[in-house]
């Protein structure tokens, strides 16, 4: 294998990884897809074909098509919904802990803040490919705080409803199967090496 081919393979794999992470492909499937693509690229090279013979001229279009076949929209939408619930649940739990209370009052500014923070966090983390406590929380807060203040100024700070402490853990639950599956896949991957 020449250096140029390896660099080309690495670039194709990097483009596909980025595309699949952006589309919310789970970690286990992403690793499996990358291994399969790498094997196809090596087989093509051994047969005297180029990497472009495998993926075509438009690598992002190839990656997008494979992602749609591998993880249909309804599966990706469910994962996205679970991520959004997790972000909101985490913020609620954090707010309960900061205020040291079992009931939170919610006004229009709170809804604007939570909605924007959840949206920015999920969008940022989908682009990265995982949900974590990275820079997305800072970015989301920078966007969410001014929006919450503006909404609170325009709509007032009247209480819309109250949320009990048990609501936050319930919102965290939908993400649990994805976390367990990703953790098991990582352990299986480590054991296979």
C-alpha positions as CSV (number, residue, x, y, z in Angstrom):
1,X,0.0,0.0,0.0
2,X,1.4,3.4,-1.0
3,X,1.4,6.4,1.2
4,X,-1.0,8.2,-1.1
5,X,-3.5,5.4,-0.9
6,X,-3.3,5.3,2.8
7,X,-3.8,9.0,3.0
8,X,-6.8,8.7,0.6
9,X,-8.3,5.9,2.6
10,X,-7.8,7.9,5.8
11,X,-9.5,11.0,4.3
12,X,-12.4,8.9,3.0
13,X,-12.8,7.3,6.4
14,X,-12.6,10.7,8.1
15,X,-15.3,12.2,5.8
16,X,-17.6,9.2,6.4
17,X,-17.1,9.2,10.2
18,X,-17.9,12.9,10.3
19,X,-21.0,12.5,8.2
20,X,-22.2,9.5,10.2
21,X,-21.6,11.2,13.5
22,X,-23.5,14.2,12.3
23,X,-26.4,12.0,11.3
24,X,-26.6,10.5,14.8
25,X,-25.4,7.0,14.0
26,X,-24.7,5.2,17.3
27,X,-21.1,4.4,18.3
28,X,-21.4,0.7,17.8
29,X,-22.8,1.0,14.3
30,X,-20.4,3.7,13.4
31,X,-17.4,1.6,14.3
32,X,-18.8,-1.4,12.4
33,X,-19.5,0.7,9.3
34,X,-15.9,2.2,9.4
35,X,-14.4,-1.3,9.7
36,X,-16.5,-2.6,6.9
37,X,-15.6,0.4,4.7
38,X,-11.9,0.1,5.5
39,X,-12.1,-3.6,4.5
40,X,-13.8,-2.7,1.2
41,X,-11.2,-0.1,0.5
42,X,-8.3,-2.6,1.2
43,X,-10.0,-5.3,-0.9
44,X,-10.4,-2.8,-3.8
45,X,-6.8,-1.8,-3.6
46,X,-5.7,-5.4,-3.6
47,X,-7.8,-6.0,-6.7
48,X,-6.1,-3.0,-8.4
49,X,-9.0,-0.6,-8.1
50,X,-9.0,2.8,-6.5
51,X,-10.9,4.0,-3.4
52,X,-13.0,6.2,-5.7
53,X,-14.2,3.0,-7.4
54,X,-15.7,2.0,-4.1
55,X,-17.2,5.2,-2.9
56,X,-17.6,7.2,-6.1
57,X,-16.7,10.8,-6.7
58,X,-18.9,12.3,-4.0
59,X,-17.8,10.8,-0.7
60,X,-20.4,12.8,1.5
61,X,-23.2,11.5,-0.8
62,X,-21.9,8.0,-0.4
63,X,-21.7,8.4,3.4
64,X,-25.2,9.9,3.5
65,X,-26.7,7.1,1.4
66,X,-25.1,4.4,3.6
67,X,-26.3,6.2,6.8
68,X,-29.9,6.2,5.5
69,X,-29.7,2.5,4.7
70,X,-28.0,1.6,8.0
71,X,-30.0,3.8,10.3
72,X,-33.4,4.9,8.9
73,X,-34.8,8.2,9.8
74,X,-37.2,6.9,12.4
75,X,-34.3,5.3,14.4
76,X,-32.3,8.5,14.2
77,X,-35.3,10.6,15.2
78,X,-35.9,8.4,18.3
79,X,-32.2,8.8,19.3
80,X,-32.5,12.6,18.7
81,X,-35.7,12.7,20.9
82,X,-33.9,10.7,23.6
83,X,-31.0,13.1,23.5
84,X,-33.3,16.1,23.8
85,X,-35.1,14.6,26.8
86,X,-31.7,13.9,28.4
87,X,-30.6,17.5,27.9
88,X,-33.8,18.9,29.4
89,X,-33.8,16.3,32.2
90,X,-30.2,17.1,33.1
91,X,-30.9,20.8,33.2
92,X,-34.0,20.3,35.4
93,X,-32.0,18.0,37.8
94,X,-29.2,20.6,38.0
95,X,-31.7,23.3,38.7
96,X,-33.3,21.3,41.5
97,X,-29.9,20.7,43.0
98,X,-28.8,24.4,42.7
99,X,-32.1,25.6,44.3
100,X,-32.2,22.7,46.7
101,X,-35.9,22.2,46.2
102,X,-38.3,19.4,45.3
103,X,-40.5,21.6,43.2
104,X,-39.6,24.1,40.5
105,X,-41.7,26.9,39.3
106,X,-41.6,27.3,35.5
107,X,-42.2,30.6,33.6
108,X,-41.9,31.5,29.9
109,X,-38.2,32.5,30.3
110,X,-37.4,29.1,31.8
111,X,-39.1,27.4,28.8
112,X,-37.1,29.6,26.4
113,X,-33.8,28.8,28.2
114,X,-34.4,25.1,28.4
115,X,-35.6,24.8,24.8
116,X,-32.6,26.7,23.4
117,X,-30.1,24.9,25.6
118,X,-31.5,21.5,24.6
119,X,-31.6,22.4,20.9
120,X,-28.1,23.8,20.8
121,X,-26.7,21.0,22.9
122,X,-28.3,18.2,20.7
123,X,-27.3,19.9,17.5
124,X,-23.7,20.4,18.6
125,X,-23.4,17.0,20.1
126,X,-24.9,15.3,17.0
127,X,-22.3,17.1,14.9
128,X,-19.6,15.7,17.3
129,X,-21.4,12.3,17.4
130,X,-21.9,11.9,21.1
131,X,-23.7,13.5,24.0
132,X,-21.4,14.8,26.7
133,X,-20.5,17.7,28.8
134,X,-18.2,19.5,26.4
135,X,-18.3,23.0,25.0
136,X,-21.9,22.7,23.9
137,X,-23.2,23.5,27.4
138,X,-21.2,26.8,27.4
139,X,-22.4,27.7,23.9
140,X,-26.0,26.7,24.7
141,X,-25.9,28.9,27.9
142,X,-24.5,31.8,26.0
143,X,-27.5,31.5,23.6
144,X,-30.0,30.5,26.2
145,X,-29.5,33.1,28.9
146,X,-30.1,36.2,26.7
147,X,-33.1,34.5,25.1
148,X,-34.6,33.7,28.5
149,X,-34.1,37.2,29.7
150,X,-35.7,38.6,26.6
151,X,-38.7,36.3,26.9
152,X,-39.1,37.0,30.6
153,X,-39.0,40.7,29.8
154,X,-41.6,40.4,27.1
155,X,-43.9,37.8,28.7
156,X,-43.4,38.6,32.3
157,X,-42.3,36.2,35.0
158,X,-45.7,34.6,35.9
159,X,-45.6,31.0,36.9
160,X,-46.9,28.7,34.1
161,X,-46.6,25.4,36.1
162,X,-44.5,23.6,38.7
163,X,-42.3,20.6,38.2
164,X,-41.7,18.0,40.9
165,X,-38.2,16.5,41.4
166,X,-39.2,13.1,40.0
167,X,-39.8,14.7,36.5
168,X,-36.1,15.1,35.9
169,X,-35.0,11.5,36.3
170,X,-38.0,10.4,34.1
171,X,-36.7,12.6,31.3
172,X,-33.2,11.0,31.7
173,X,-34.6,7.5,31.1
174,X,-35.1,7.5,27.3
175,X,-31.3,7.9,26.8
176,X,-30.4,5.0,29.0
177,X,-30.8,2.2,26.4
178,X,-28.5,4.2,24.0
179,X,-25.9,4.7,26.7
180,X,-25.9,1.0,27.7
181,X,-25.7,-0.1,24.0
182,X,-22.8,2.3,23.3
183,X,-21.0,1.2,26.5
184,X,-21.4,-2.5,25.6
185,X,-20.2,-1.9,22.1
186,X,-17.1,-0.1,23.3
187,X,-16.3,-3.0,25.7
188,X,-16.8,-5.5,23.0
189,X,-14.6,-3.5,20.7
190,X,-11.9,-3.3,23.3
191,X,-12.1,-7.1,24.0
192,X,-11.9,-7.9,20.3
193,X,-8.6,-6.0,20.0
